[in-house]
Amino acid sequence: TLTPVDLRYISMAWAQASVSTEKLREAHAARTIDLIDGLDPSTISHITWAYFKLQVRNVDLFKALGLRCAASISSFNPSRLGCIALACVDAGVHDEVPLVTIARQALRSLGQM
């Protein structure tokens, strides 16, 4: 079975090679959703970026990644938050919770500058 680290490395390899198959992406996305609560912020960022780069529009996956990001928002730096927000919107995820939470954290970060 794939671990969170395996999922991160697979998605990054696909993004770097700009290649993957739909069946493999579907299986990867399903496993990612299964393990979503165990993903650390770095893994969330990497998987989100890889799927964005591959122009995959898996709404369920991006919803899960966005909600997981929102649950651990203070663990992300502003640039990662921006990338996650862009990827979610690009995938068609316009749910209020992840995007509003990301925007609030970005405003807090700006206020501290």
Gaussian input, Z-matrix of N, CA and C with variables (Angstrom, degrees):
# hf/3-21g

backbone

0 1
 N
 C     1     B1
 C     2     B2     1     A1
 N     3     B3     2     A2     1     D1
 C     4     B4     3     A3     2     D2
 C     5     B5     4     A4     3     D3
 N     6     B6     5     A5     4     D4
 C     7     B7     6     A6     5     D5
 C     8     B8     7     A7     6     D6
 N     9     B9     8     A8     7     D7
 C    10    B10     9     A9     8     D8
 C    11    B11    10    A10     9     D9
 N    12    B12    11    A11    10    D10
 C    13    B13    12    A12    11    D11
 C    14    B14    13    A13    12    D12
 N    15    B15    14    A14    13    D13
 C    16    B16    15    A15    14    D14
 C    17    B17    16    A16    15    D15
 N    18    B18    17    A17    16    D16
 C    19    B19    18    A18    17    D17
 C    20    B20    19    A19    18    D18
 N    21    B21    20    A20    19    D19
 C    22    B22    21    A21    20    D20
 C    23    B23    22    A22    21    D21
 N    24    B24    23    A23    22    D22
 C    25    B25    24    A24    23    D23
 C    26    B26    25    A25    24    D24
 N    27    B27    26    A26    25    D25
 C    28    B28    27    A27    26    D26
 C    29    B29    28    A28    27    D27
 N    30    B30    29    A29    28    D28
 C    31    B31    30    A30    29    D29
 C    32    B32    31    A31    30    D30
 N    33    B33    32    A32    31    D31
 C    34    B34    33    A33    32    D32
 C    35    B35    34    A34    33    D33
 N    36    B36    35    A35    34    D34
 C    37    B37    36    A36    35    D35
 C    38    B38    37    A37    36    D36
 N    39    B39    38    A38    37    D37
 C    40    B40    39    A39    38    D38
 C    41    B41    40    A40    39    D39
 N    42    B42    41    A41    40    D40
 C    43    B43    42    A42    41    D41
 C    44    B44    43    A43    42    D42
 N    45    B45    44    A44    43    D43
 C    46    B46    45    A45    44    D44
 C    47    B47    46    A46    45    D45
 N    48    B48    47    A47    46    D46
 C    49    B49    48    A48    47    D47
 C    50    B50    49    A49    48    D48
 N    51    B51    50    A50    49    D49
 C    52    B52    51    A51    50    D50
 C    53    B53    52    A52    51    D51
 N    54    B54    53    A53    52    D52
 C    55    B55    54    A54    53    D53
 C    56    B56    55    A55    54    D54
 N    57    B57    56    A56    55    D55
 C    58    B58    57    A57    56    D56
 C    59    B59    58    A58    57    D57
 N    60    B60    59    A59    58    D58
 C    61    B61    60    A60    59    D59
 C    62    B62    61    A61    60    D60
 N    63    B63    62    A62    61    D61
 C    64    B64    63    A63    62    D62
 C    65    B65    64    A64    63    D63
 N    66    B66    65    A65    64    D64
 C    67    B67    66    A66    65    D65
 C    68    B68    67    A67    66    D66
 N    69    B69    68    A68    67    D67
 C    70    B70    69    A69    68    D68
 C    71    B71    70    A70    69    D69
 N    72    B72    71    A71    70    D70
 C    73    B73    72    A72    71    D71
 C    74    B74    73    A73    72    D72
 N    75    B75    74    A74    73    D73
 C    76    B76    75    A75    74    D74
 C    77    B77    76    A76    75    D75
 N    78    B78    77    A77    76    D76
 C    79    B79    78    A78    77    D77
 C    80    B80    79    A79    78    D78
 N    81    B81    80    A80    79    D79
 C    82    B82    81    A81    80    D80
 C    83    B83    82    A82    81    D81
 N    84    B84    83    A83    82    D82
 C    85    B85    84    A84    83    D83
 C    86    B86    85    A85    84    D84
 N    87    B87    86    A86    85    D85
 C    88    B88    87    A87    86    D86
 C    89    B89    88    A88    87    D87
 N    90    B90    89    A89    88    D88
 C    91    B91    90    A90    89    D89
 C    92    B92    91    A91    90    D90
 N    93    B93    92    A92    91    D91
 C    94    B94    93    A93    92    D92
 C    95    B95    94    A94    93    D93
 N    96    B96    95    A95    94    D94
 C    97    B97    96    A96    95    D95
 C    98    B98    97    A97    96    D96
 N    99    B99    98    A98    97    D97
 C   100   B100    99    A99    98    D98
 C   101   B101   100   A100    99    D99
 N   102   B102   101   A101   100   D100
 C   103   B103   102   A102   101   D101
 C   104   B104   103   A103   102   D102
 N   105   B105   104   A104   103   D103
 C   106   B106   105   A105   104   D104
 C   107   B107   106   A106   105   D105
 N   108   B108   107   A107   106   D106
 C   109   B109   108   A108   107   D107
 C   110   B110   109   A109   108   D108
 N   111   B111   110   A110   109   D109
 C   112   B112   111   A111   110   D110
 C   113   B113   112   A112   111   D111
 N   114   B114   113   A113   112   D112
 C   115   B115   114   A114   113   D113
 C   116   B116   115   A115   114   D114
 N   117   B117   116   A116   115   D115
 C   118   B118   117   A117   116   D116
 C   119   B119   118   A118   117   D117
 N   120   B120   119   A119   118   D118
 C   121   B121   120   A120   119   D119
 C   122   B122   121   A121   120   D120
 N   123   B123   122   A122   121   D121
 C   124   B124   123   A123   122   D122
 C   125   B125   124   A124   123   D123
 N   126   B126   125   A125   124   D124
 C   127   B127   126   A126   125   D125
 C   128   B128   127   A127   126   D126
 N   129   B129   128   A128   127   D127
 C   130   B130   129   A129   128   D128
 C   131   B131   130   A130   129   D129
 N   132   B132   131   A131   130   D130
 C   133   B133   132   A132   131   D131
 C   134   B134   133   A133   132   D132
 N   135   B135   134   A134   133   D133
 C   136   B136   135   A135   134   D134
 C   137   B137   136   A136   135   D135
 N   138   B138   137   A137   136   D136
 C   139   B139   138   A138   137   D137
 C   140   B140   139   A139   138   D138
 N   141   B141   140   A140   139   D139
 C   142   B142   141   A141   140   D140
 C   143   B143   142   A142   141   D141
 N   144   B144   143   A143   142   D142
 C   145   B145   144   A144   143   D143
 C   146   B146   145   A145   144   D144
 N   147   B147   146   A146   145   D145
 C   148   B148   147   A147   146   D146
 C   149   B149   148   A148   147   D147
 N   150   B150   149   A149   148   D148
 C   151   B151   150   A150   149   D149
 C   152   B152   151   A151   150   D150
 N   153   B153   152   A152   151   D151
 C   154   B154   153   A153   152   D152
 C   155   B155   154   A154   153   D153
 N   156   B156   155   A155   154   D154
 C   157   B157   156   A156   155   D155
 C   158   B158   157   A157   156   D156
 N   159   B159   158   A158   157   D157
 C   160   B160   159   A159   158   D158
 C   161   B161   160   A160   159   D159
 N   162   B162   161   A161   160   D160
 C   163   B163   162   A162   161   D161
 C   164   B164   163   A163   162   D162
 N   165   B165   164   A164   163   D163
 C   166   B166   165   A165   164   D164
 C   167   B167   166   A166   165   D165
 N   168   B168   167   A167   166   D166
 C   169   B169   168   A168   167   D167
 C   170   B170   169   A169   168   D168
 N   171   B171   170   A170   169   D169
 C   172   B172   171   A171   170   D170
 C   173   B173   172   A172   171   D171
 N   174   B174   173   A173   172   D172
 C   175   B175   174   A174   173   D173
 C   176   B176   175   A175   174   D174
 N   177   B177   176   A176   175   D175
 C   178   B178   177   A177   176   D176
 C   179   B179   178   A178   177   D177
 N   180   B180   179   A179   178   D178
 C   181   B181   180   A180   179   D179
 C   182   B182   181   A181   180   D180
 N   183   B183   182   A182   181   D181
 C   184   B184   183   A183   182   D182
 C   185   B185   184   A184   183   D183
 N   186   B186   185   A185   184   D184
 C   187   B187   186   A186   185   D185
 C   188   B188   187   A187   186   D186
 N   189   B189   188   A188   187   D187
 C   190   B190   189   A189   188   D188
 C   191   B191   190   A190   189   D189
 N   192   B192   191   A191   190   D190
 C   193   B193   192   A192   191   D191
 C   194   B194   193   A193   192   D192
 N   195   B195   194   A194   193   D193
 C   196   B196   195   A195   194   D194
 C   197   B197   196   A196   195   D195
 N   198   B198   197   A197   196   D196
 C   199   B199   198   A198   197   D197
 C   200   B200   199   A199   198   D198
 N   201   B201   200   A200   199   D199
 C   202   B202   201   A201   200   D200
 C   203   B203   202   A202   201   D201
 N   204   B204   203   A203   202   D202
 C   205   B205   204   A204   203   D203
 C   206   B206   205   A205   204   D204
 N   207   B207   206   A206   205   D205
 C   208   B208   207   A207   206   D206
 C   209   B209   208   A208   207   D207
 N   210   B210   209   A209   208   D208
 C   211   B211   210   A210   209   D209
 C   212   B212   211   A211   210   D210
 N   213   B213   212   A212   211   D211
 C   214   B214   213   A213   212   D212
 C   215   B215   214   A214   213   D213
 N   216   B216   215   A215   214   D214
 C   217   B217   216   A216   215   D215
 C   218   B218   217   A217   216   D216
 N   219   B219   218   A218   217   D217
 C   220   B220   219   A219   218   D218
 C   221   B221   220   A220   219   D219
 N   222   B222   221   A221   220   D220
 C   223   B223   222   A222   221   D221
 C   224   B224   223   A223   222   D222
 N   225   B225   224   A224   223   D223
 C   226   B226   225   A225   224   D224
 C   227   B227   226   A226   225   D225
 N   228   B228   227   A227   226   D226
 C   229   B229   228   A228   227   D227
 C   230   B230   229   A229   228   D228
 N   231   B231   230   A230   229   D229
 C   232   B232   231   A231   230   D230
 C   233   B233   232   A232   231   D231
 N   234   B234   233   A233   232   D232
 C   235   B235   234   A234   233   D233
 C   236   B236   235   A235   234   D234
 N   237   B237   236   A236   235   D235
 C   238   B238   237   A237   236   D236
 C   239   B239   238   A238   237   D237
 N   240   B240   239   A239   238   D238
 C   241   B241   240   A240   239   D239
 C   242   B242   241   A241   240   D240
 N   243   B243   242   A242   241   D241
 C   244   B244   243   A243   242   D242
 C   245   B245   244   A244   243   D243
 N   246   B246   245   A245   244   D244
 C   247   B247   246   A246   245   D245
 C   248   B248   247   A247   246   D246
 N   249   B249   248   A248   247   D247
 C   250   B250   249   A249   248   D248
 C   251   B251   250   A250   249   D249
 N   252   B252   251   A251   250   D250
 C   253   B253   252   A252   251   D251
 C   254   B254   253   A253   252   D252
 N   255   B255   254   A254   253   D253
 C   256   B256   255   A255   254   D254
 C   257   B257   256   A256   255   D255
 N   258   B258   257   A257   256   D256
 C   259   B259   258   A258   257   D257
 C   260   B260   259   A259   258   D258
 N   261   B261   260   A260   259   D259
 C   262   B262   261   A261   260   D260
 C   263   B263   262   A262   261   D261
 N   264   B264   263   A263   262   D262
 C   265   B265   264   A264   263   D263
 C   266   B266   265   A265   264   D264
 N   267   B267   266   A266   265   D265
 C   268   B268   267   A267   266   D266
 C   269   B269   268   A268   267   D267
 N   270   B270   269   A269   268   D268
 C   271   B271   270   A270   269   D269
 C   272   B272   271   A271   270   D270
 N   273   B273   272   A272   271   D271
 C   274   B274   273   A273   272   D272
 C   275   B275   274   A274   273   D273
 N   276   B276   275   A275   274   D274
 C   277   B277   276   A276   275   D275
 C   278   B278   277   A277   276   D276
 N   279   B279   278   A278   277   D277
 C   280   B280   279   A279   278   D278
 C   281   B281   280   A280   279   D279
 N   282   B282   281   A281   280   D280
 C   283   B283   282   A282   281   D281
 C   284   B284   283   A283   282   D282
 N   285   B285   284   A284   283   D283
 C   286   B286   285   A285   284   D284
 C   287   B287   286   A286   285   D285
 N   288   B288   287   A287   286   D286
 C   289   B289   288   A288   287   D287
 C   290   B290   289   A289   288   D288
 N   291   B291   290   A290   289   D289
 C   292   B292   291   A291   290   D290
 C   293   B293   292   A292   291   D291
 N   294   B294   293   A293   292   D292
 C   295   B295   294   A294   293   D293
 C   296   B296   295   A295   294   D294
 N   297   B297   296   A296   295   D295
 C   298   B298   297   A297   296   D296
 C   299   B299   298   A298   297   D297
 N   300   B300   299   A299   298   D298
 C   301   B301   300   A300   299   D299
 C   302   B302   301   A301   300   D300
 N   303   B303   302   A302   301   D301
 C   304   B304   303   A303   302   D302
 C   305   B305   304   A304   303   D303
 N   306   B306   305   A305   304   D304
 C   307   B307   306   A306   305   D305
 C   308   B308   307   A307   306   D306
 N   309   B309   308   A308   307   D307
 C   310   B310   309   A309   308   D308
 C   311   B311   310   A310   309   D309
 N   312   B312   311   A311   310   D310
 C   313   B313   312   A312   311   D311
 C   314   B314   313   A313   312   D312
 N   315   B315   314   A314   313   D313
 C   316   B316   315   A315   314   D314
 C   317   B317   316   A316   315   D315
 N   318   B318   317   A317   316   D316
 C   319   B319   318   A318   317   D317
 C   320   B320   319   A319   318   D318
 N   321   B321   320   A320   319   D319
 C   322   B322   321   A321   320   D320
 C   323   B323   322   A322   321   D321
 N   324   B324   323   A323   322   D322
 C   325   B325   324   A324   323   D323
 C   326   B326   325   A325   324   D324
 N   327   B327   326   A326   325   D325
 C   328   B328   327   A327   326   D326
 C   329   B329   328   A328   327   D327
 N   330   B330   329   A329   328   D328
 C   331   B331   330   A330   329   D329
 C   332   B332   331   A331   330   D330
 N   333   B333   332   A332   331   D331
 C   334   B334   333   A333   332   D332
 C   335   B335   334   A334   333   D333
 N   336   B336   335   A335   334   D334
 C   337   B337   336   A336   335   D335
 C   338   B338   337   A337   336   D336

   B1=1.4498
   B2=1.5262
   B3=1.2967
   B4=1.4565
   B5=1.5212
   B6=1.3166
   B7=1.4623
   B8=1.5276
   B9=1.3387
   B10=1.4716
   B11=1.5315
   B12=1.3221
   B13=1.4708
   B14=1.5225
   B15=1.3332
   B16=1.4695
   B17=1.5267
   B18=1.3340
   B19=1.4642
   B20=1.5259
   B21=1.3373
   B22=1.4675
   B23=1.5191
   B24=1.3312
   B25=1.4619
   B26=1.5288
   B27=1.3200
   B28=1.4660
   B29=1.5281
   B30=1.3275
   B31=1.4700
   B32=1.5241
   B33=1.3080
   B34=1.4671
   B35=1.5290
   B36=1.3231
   B37=1.4680
   B38=1.5281
   B39=1.3293
   B40=1.4662
   B41=1.5159
   B42=1.3102
   B43=1.4631
   B44=1.5215
   B45=1.3339
   B46=1.4679
   B47=1.5191
   B48=1.3301
   B49=1.4599
   B50=1.5296
   B51=1.3302
   B52=1.4675
   B53=1.5268
   B54=1.3159
   B55=1.4607
   B56=1.5282
   B57=1.3113
   B58=1.4599
   B59=1.5190
   B60=1.3184
   B61=1.4560
   B62=1.5241
   B63=1.3098
   B64=1.4628
   B65=1.5307
   B66=1.3236
   B67=1.4704
   B68=1.5284
   B69=1.3012
   B70=1.4617
   B71=1.5180
   B72=1.3336
   B73=1.4701
   B74=1.5154
   B75=1.3258
   B76=1.4601
   B77=1.5253
   B78=1.3293
   B79=1.4729
   B80=1.5255
   B81=1.3160
   B82=1.4723
   B83=1.5259
   B84=1.3211
   B85=1.4688
   B86=1.5272
   B87=1.3193
   B88=1.4701
   B89=1.5233
   B90=1.3211
   B91=1.4782
   B92=1.5222
   B93=1.3095
   B94=1.4669
   B95=1.5205
   B96=1.3254
   B97=1.4670
   B98=1.5271
   B99=1.3418
   B100=1.4772
   B101=1.5247
   B102=1.3242
   B103=1.4678
   B104=1.5277
   B105=1.3191
   B106=1.4699
   B107=1.5271
   B108=1.3188
   B109=1.4662
   B110=1.5260
   B111=1.3136
   B112=1.4588
   B113=1.5132
   B114=1.3282
   B115=1.4677
   B116=1.5176
   B117=1.3091
   B118=1.4602
   B119=1.5282
   B120=1.3297
   B121=1.4722
   B122=1.5284
   B123=1.3121
   B124=1.4559
   B125=1.5259
   B126=1.3170
   B127=1.4616
   B128=1.5212
   B129=1.3253
   B130=1.4657
   B131=1.5282
   B132=1.3128
   B133=1.4654
   B134=1.5204
   B135=1.3259
   B136=1.4605
   B137=1.5244
   B138=1.3157
   B139=1.4588
   B140=1.5273
   B141=1.3229
   B142=1.4626
   B143=1.5222
   B144=1.3271
   B145=1.4607
   B146=1.5244
   B147=1.3374
   B148=1.4709
   B149=1.5203
   B150=1.3246
   B151=1.4587
   B152=1.5312
   B153=1.3145
   B154=1.4682
   B155=1.5301
   B156=1.3268
   B157=1.4575
   B158=1.5273
   B159=1.3258
   B160=1.4634
   B161=1.5306
   B162=1.3322
   B163=1.4577
   B164=1.5307
   B165=1.3321
   B166=1.4593
   B167=1.5201
   B168=1.3071
   B169=1.4643
   B170=1.5286
   B171=1.3234
   B172=1.4612
   B173=1.5291
   B174=1.3198
   B175=1.4636
   B176=1.5208
   B177=1.3287
   B178=1.4716
   B179=1.5213
   B180=1.3244
   B181=1.4583
   B182=1.5279
   B183=1.3262
   B184=1.4594
   B185=1.5263
   B186=1.3309
   B187=1.4635
   B188=1.5220
   B189=1.3343
   B190=1.4659
   B191=1.5272
   B192=1.3275
   B193=1.4661
   B194=1.5253
   B195=1.3317
   B196=1.4639
   B197=1.5170
   B198=1.3246
   B199=1.4656
   B200=1.5226
   B201=1.3216
   B202=1.4709
   B203=1.5274
   B204=1.3030
   B205=1.4567
   B206=1.5265
   B207=1.3186
   B208=1.4668
   B209=1.5176
   B210=1.3343
   B211=1.4669
   B212=1.5256
   B213=1.3304
   B214=1.4707
   B215=1.5236
   B216=1.3228
   B217=1.4609
   B218=1.5256
   B219=1.3143
   B220=1.4643
   B221=1.5284
   B222=1.3165
   B223=1.4698
   B224=1.5265
   B225=1.3311
   B226=1.4542
   B227=1.5191
   B228=1.3312
   B229=1.4669
   B230=1.5339
   B231=1.3249
   B232=1.4722
   B233=1.5305
   B234=1.3187
   B235=1.4708
   B236=1.5216
   B237=1.3235
   B238=1.4651
   B239=1.5230
   B240=1.3247
   B241=1.4679
   B242=1.5231
   B243=1.3253
   B244=1.4551
   B245=1.5212
   B246=1.3068
   B247=1.4696
   B248=1.5247
   B249=1.3312
   B250=1.4642
   B251=1.5271
   B252=1.3254
   B253=1.4621
   B254=1.5239
   B255=1.3328
   B256=1.4626
   B257=1.5220
   B258=1.3184
   B259=1.4642
   B260=1.5265
   B261=1.3210
   B262=1.4702
   B263=1.5208
   B264=1.3135
   B265=1.4652
   B266=1.5247
   B267=1.3162
   B268=1.4531
   B269=1.5312
   B270=1.3352
   B271=1.4663
   B272=1.5297
   B273=1.3172
   B274=1.4570
   B275=1.5111
   B276=1.3206
   B277=1.4676
   B278=1.5189
   B279=1.3124
   B280=1.4600
   B281=1.5131
   B282=1.3384
   B283=1.4654
   B284=1.5129
   B285=1.2802
   B286=1.4485
   B287=1.5239
   B288=1.3221
   B289=1.4690
   B290=1.5259
   B291=1.3401
   B292=1.4712
   B293=1.5237
   B294=1.3255
   B295=1.4648
   B296=1.5262
   B297=1.3173
   B298=1.4688
   B299=1.5244
   B300=1.3261
   B301=1.4659
   B302=1.5235
   B303=1.3234
   B304=1.4682
   B305=1.5268
   B306=1.3215
   B307=1.4708
   B308=1.5262
   B309=1.3133
   B310=1.4733
   B311=1.5219
   B312=1.3284
   B313=1.4668
   B314=1.5191
   B315=1.3317
   B316=1.4671
   B317=1.5193
   B318=1.3225
   B319=1.4611
   B320=1.5315
   B321=1.3258
   B322=1.4860
   B323=1.5238
   B324=1.3222
   B325=1.4735
   B326=1.5175
   B327=1.3230
   B328=1.4599
   B329=1.5344
   B330=1.3231
   B331=1.4528
   B332=1.5145
   B333=1.3345
   B334=1.4612
   B335=1.5287
   B336=1.3169
   B337=1.4741
   B338=1.4937
   A1=109.83
   A2=115.43
   A3=120.71
   A4=111.23
   A5=115.27
   A6=122.02
   A7=108.50
   A8=117.34
   A9=118.86
   A10=113.25
   A11=117.54
   A12=120.09
   A13=110.45
   A14=116.66
   A15=120.31
   A16=110.56
   A17=115.68
   A18=120.46
   A19=111.37
   A20=115.50
   A21=119.36
   A22=110.89
   A23=117.31
   A24=120.30
   A25=112.53
   A26=116.94
   A27=120.21
   A28=110.09
   A29=116.64
   A30=118.74
   A31=111.18
   A32=117.35
   A33=120.17
   A34=110.95
   A35=116.99
   A36=120.29
   A37=110.42
   A38=116.27
   A39=119.42
   A40=110.62
   A41=116.85
   A42=120.36
   A43=111.35
   A44=116.60
   A45=119.45
   A46=111.60
   A47=116.38
   A48=120.39
   A49=111.94
   A50=116.50
   A51=122.86
   A52=111.42
   A53=115.46
   A54=119.86
   A55=110.02
   A56=114.93
   A57=123.40
   A58=106.45
   A59=115.59
   A60=118.53
   A61=109.30
   A62=115.97
   A63=120.21
   A64=111.36
   A65=117.34
   A66=120.20
   A67=110.86
   A68=116.67
   A69=119.98
   A70=110.97
   A71=117.45
   A72=120.52
   A73=111.32
   A74=117.08
   A75=120.67
   A76=111.25
   A77=116.30
   A78=120.18
   A79=110.37
   A80=116.06
   A81=121.45
   A82=110.09
   A83=116.80
   A84=121.02
   A85=110.85
   A86=117.13
   A87=120.74
   A88=110.88
   A89=116.56
   A90=119.87
   A91=110.50
   A92=117.59
   A93=121.41
   A94=110.33
   A95=116.51
   A96=120.57
   A97=110.31
   A98=116.41
   A99=120.35
   A100=111.74
   A101=116.65
   A102=121.71
   A103=113.09
   A104=118.27
   A105=122.39
   A106=112.98
   A107=118.13
   A108=119.88
   A109=113.12
   A110=117.31
   A111=120.59
   A112=114.33
   A113=117.05
   A114=119.70
   A115=110.89
   A116=115.38
   A117=120.24
   A118=109.37
   A119=117.31
   A120=120.31
   A121=114.29
   A122=117.57
   A123=119.97
   A124=111.02
   A125=116.67
   A126=120.64
   A127=110.58
   A128=117.13
   A129=120.88
   A130=109.84
   A131=116.88
   A132=121.18
   A133=111.70
   A134=116.24
   A135=119.92
   A136=112.18
   A137=117.32
   A138=119.83
   A139=110.59
   A140=116.87
   A141=120.59
   A142=110.76
   A143=116.52
   A144=120.98
   A145=111.20
   A146=116.94
   A147=120.41
   A148=111.22
   A149=117.12
   A150=119.47
   A151=110.91
   A152=117.22
   A153=120.85
   A154=109.95
   A155=116.53
   A156=120.95
   A157=111.66
   A158=116.28
   A159=120.81
   A160=112.48
   A161=116.63
   A162=123.92
   A163=112.20
   A164=114.92
   A165=121.66
   A166=107.12
   A167=117.16
   A168=121.89
   A169=110.98
   A170=117.07
   A171=121.98
   A172=108.04
   A173=116.29
   A174=121.45
   A175=111.40
   A176=117.84
   A177=120.29
   A178=111.38
   A179=116.44
   A180=120.22
   A181=111.00
   A182=117.08
   A183=119.87
   A184=112.25
   A185=117.47
   A186=119.78
   A187=109.97
   A188=115.65
   A189=120.15
   A190=111.05
   A191=117.25
   A192=120.55
   A193=110.94
   A194=116.89
   A195=120.67
   A196=112.41
   A197=116.84
   A198=120.03
   A199=111.49
   A200=116.85
   A201=120.11
   A202=109.87
   A203=117.05
   A204=121.88
   A205=109.67
   A206=116.54
   A207=120.92
   A208=111.70
   A209=116.47
   A210=120.66
   A211=112.83
   A212=116.84
   A213=120.06
   A214=110.15
   A215=115.82
   A216=123.45
   A217=114.35
   A218=117.87
   A219=119.53
   A220=112.70
   A221=117.47
   A222=121.47
   A223=112.76
   A224=117.61
   A225=121.73
   A226=110.79
   A227=115.78
   A228=118.86
   A229=108.13
   A230=116.95
   A231=120.23
   A232=114.91
   A233=118.05
   A234=118.40
   A235=111.14
   A236=117.60
   A237=120.38
   A238=110.67
   A239=116.14
   A240=119.60
   A241=110.73
   A242=116.12
   A243=120.15
   A244=112.17
   A245=116.31
   A246=120.50
   A247=111.22
   A248=116.83
   A249=120.56
   A250=110.33
   A251=116.71
   A252=120.20
   A253=110.75
   A254=117.60
   A255=121.34
   A256=110.97
   A257=117.58
   A258=121.29
   A259=111.31
   A260=116.46
   A261=120.21
   A262=110.90
   A263=116.88
   A264=120.62
   A265=110.30
   A266=116.74
   A267=121.31
   A268=111.69
   A269=116.39
   A270=121.11
   A271=112.01
   A272=116.77
   A273=120.18
   A274=114.26
   A275=116.30
   A276=120.42
   A277=107.60
   A278=115.52
   A279=120.49
   A280=110.34
   A281=116.25
   A282=120.49
   A283=109.63
   A284=115.17
   A285=120.84
   A286=112.85
   A287=117.66
   A288=120.49
   A289=113.31
   A290=119.99
   A291=117.67
   A292=113.15
   A293=116.92
   A294=119.33
   A295=112.26
   A296=117.85
   A297=120.35
   A298=110.09
   A299=116.72
   A300=120.10
   A301=110.83
   A302=116.73
   A303=120.74
   A304=110.09
   A305=117.69
   A306=120.96
   A307=111.00
   A308=117.57
   A309=120.28
   A310=111.23
   A311=116.52
   A312=119.61
   A313=110.61
   A314=116.69
   A315=119.79
   A316=111.20
   A317=117.14
   A318=121.00
   A319=111.05
   A320=116.73
   A321=119.62
   A322=110.27
   A323=116.01
   A324=119.96
   A325=110.63
   A326=117.64
   A327=121.26
   A328=111.10
   A329=115.84
   A330=120.41
   A331=113.31
   A332=116.32
   A333=120.68
   A334=112.00
   A335=117.14
   A336=119.70
   A337=111.89
   D1=151.76
   D2=-177.90
   D3=-85.13
   D4=137.53
   D5=177.16
   D6=-95.56
   D7=167.43
   D8=176.51
   D9=-54.44
   D10=-39.57
   D11=179.64
   D12=-65.99
   D13=-40.66
   D14=176.56
   D15=-58.58
   D16=-45.08
   D17=-179.80
   D18=-59.45
   D19=-42.30
   D20=179.54
   D21=-63.00
   D22=-48.22
   D23=-177.61
   D24=-65.35
   D25=-38.24
   D26=178.30
   D27=-63.91
   D28=-47.72
   D29=-178.55
   D30=-64.29
   D31=-38.09
   D32=178.90
   D33=-66.76
   D34=-39.58
   D35=178.33
   D36=-63.72
   D37=-42.27
   D38=177.52
   D39=-61.05
   D40=-44.13
   D41=-178.38
   D42=-64.49
   D43=-42.13
   D44=-179.75
   D45=-66.49
   D46=-37.16
   D47=-179.32
   D48=-85.84
   D49=-11.11
   D50=-176.59
   D51=54.90
   D52=39.58
   D53=-179.03
   D54=-149.84
   D55=140.98
   D56=171.00
   D57=-171.69
   D58=164.30
   D59=177.66
   D60=-104.28
   D61=154.92
   D62=-177.48
   D63=-61.68
   D64=-41.12
   D65=-179.58
   D66=-62.70
   D67=-43.21
   D68=179.13
   D69=-66.10
   D70=-41.41
   D71=178.12
   D72=-62.69
   D73=-40.99
   D74=178.71
   D75=-62.76
   D76=-43.97
   D77=178.91
   D78=-65.81
   D79=-41.27
   D80=178.86
   D81=-63.10
   D82=-46.16
   D83=180.00
   D84=-62.24
   D85=-42.61
   D86=179.35
   D87=-62.56
   D88=-42.59
   D89=178.73
   D90=-67.67
   D91=-37.79
   D92=177.24
   D93=-61.17
   D94=-44.81
   D95=179.12
   D96=-63.65
   D97=-39.44
   D98=177.84
   D99=-60.38
   D100=-37.64
   D101=-175.00
   D102=-99.97
   D103=10.57
   D104=-169.82
   D105=-52.76
   D106=-39.34
   D107=-177.78
   D108=-69.71
   D109=-17.37
   D110=179.64
   D111=-98.88
   D112=3.71
   D113=-178.07
   D114=-83.40
   D115=132.38
   D116=176.70
   D117=-81.79
   D118=164.29
   D119=-177.71
   D120=-55.53
   D121=-38.04
   D122=-179.83
   D123=-64.76
   D124=-42.18
   D125=179.14
   D126=-65.83
   D127=-41.36
   D128=177.08
   D129=-58.86
   D130=-46.62
   D131=-179.83
   D132=-61.56
   D133=-46.73
   D134=-176.85
   D135=-65.96
   D136=-43.98
   D137=179.72
   D138=-65.77
   D139=-42.06
   D140=178.64
   D141=-60.65
   D142=-47.17
   D143=179.55
   D144=-61.60
   D145=-43.75
   D146=-177.11
   D147=-63.30
   D148=-45.58
   D149=179.85
   D150=-67.41
   D151=-35.39
   D152=176.08
   D153=-63.55
   D154=-45.98
   D155=-178.93
   D156=-63.21
   D157=-36.03
   D158=178.51
   D159=-80.47
   D160=-1.55
   D161=179.71
   D162=58.41
   D163=40.60
   D164=175.86
   D165=-88.68
   D166=133.52
   D167=-176.90
   D168=-114.77
   D169=55.84
   D170=179.39
   D171=-84.22
   D172=97.94
   D173=-174.21
   D174=-60.48
   D175=-42.90
   D176=-179.40
   D177=-60.74
   D178=-42.43
   D179=179.24
   D180=-64.38
   D181=-46.64
   D182=-178.31
   D183=-68.24
   D184=-32.30
   D185=174.11
   D186=-62.83
   D187=-46.71
   D188=-179.79
   D189=-63.00
   D190=-44.20
   D191=178.95
   D192=-64.22
   D193=-42.16
   D194=179.29
   D195=-63.58
   D196=-43.20
   D197=178.85
   D198=-67.36
   D199=-37.39
   D200=177.60
   D201=-66.56
   D202=-39.01
   D203=176.11
   D204=-61.44
   D205=-46.02
   D206=-179.44
   D207=-61.46
   D208=-33.40
   D209=-178.65
   D210=-72.33
   D211=-22.64
   D212=-179.66
   D213=-129.18
   D214=41.32
   D215=-169.80
   D216=-56.53
   D217=-36.10
   D218=-176.10
   D219=-71.32
   D220=-8.92
   D221=179.60
   D222=-84.99
   D223=-5.41
   D224=-176.56
   D225=-108.19
   D226=141.19
   D227=174.66
   D228=-83.06
   D229=162.44
   D230=-175.73
   D231=-56.37
   D232=-37.12
   D233=-178.67
   D234=-68.24
   D235=-38.53
   D236=176.74
   D237=-65.98
   D238=-39.62
   D239=178.12
   D240=-61.28
   D241=-41.79
   D242=178.26
   D243=-61.88
   D244=-42.83
   D245=178.88
   D246=-65.29
   D247=-41.47
   D248=179.31
   D249=-64.85
   D250=-43.74
   D251=178.91
   D252=-61.94
   D253=-46.02
   D254=179.27
   D255=-60.65
   D256=-44.69
   D257=-179.15
   D258=-63.64
   D259=-41.37
   D260=179.76
   D261=-64.01
   D262=-46.82
   D263=-179.96
   D264=-64.26
   D265=-42.27
   D266=179.42
   D267=-61.69
   D268=-32.95
   D269=179.81
   D270=-81.33
   D271=-4.91
   D272=178.42
   D273=96.24
   D274=12.56
   D275=178.89
   D276=-92.32
   D277=110.20
   D278=-179.92
   D279=-118.81
   D280=24.06
   D281=179.00
   D282=-61.78
   D283=142.33
   D284=-174.76
   D285=-67.18
   D286=-41.74
   D287=-171.45
   D288=-57.44
   D289=-57.50
   D290=-177.69
   D291=-62.41
   D292=-44.91
   D293=-174.62
   D294=-69.90
   D295=-40.56
   D296=178.26
   D297=-67.03
   D298=-40.16
   D299=178.98
   D300=-64.29
   D301=-42.13
   D302=177.73
   D303=-63.92
   D304=-43.73
   D305=179.75
   D306=-62.21
   D307=-42.80
   D308=178.77
   D309=-62.14
   D310=-42.68
   D311=179.46
   D312=-65.59
   D313=-39.20
   D314=177.48
   D315=-62.12
   D316=-41.49
   D317=178.06
   D318=-64.42
   D319=-40.11
   D320=176.36
   D321=-60.91
   D322=-43.57
   D323=-179.88
   D324=-63.08
   D325=-42.69
   D326=178.36
   D327=-63.61
   D328=-38.87
   D329=179.40
   D330=-64.73
   D331=-26.81
   D332=-179.50
   D333=-83.75
   D334=-12.23
   D335=-178.81
   D336=-76.13

